[in-house]
């Protein structure tokens, strides 16, 4: 589980930061989806008692 209190940035820094660009947001979401997909495949391989190869795709 993620620690929600790990970010120690000051509120002023957070409120004055420029918004994320659409391209950066898309990149972050692709990375998040790839990590989630890899975890799901690893869980499925573990349930099937198969060795997991992270580079199946």
Residue pairs with C-beta under 8 A, 6 or more apart in sequence:
20 28
38 54
41 52
41 54
41 56
42 52
42 54
45 51
45 52
46 52
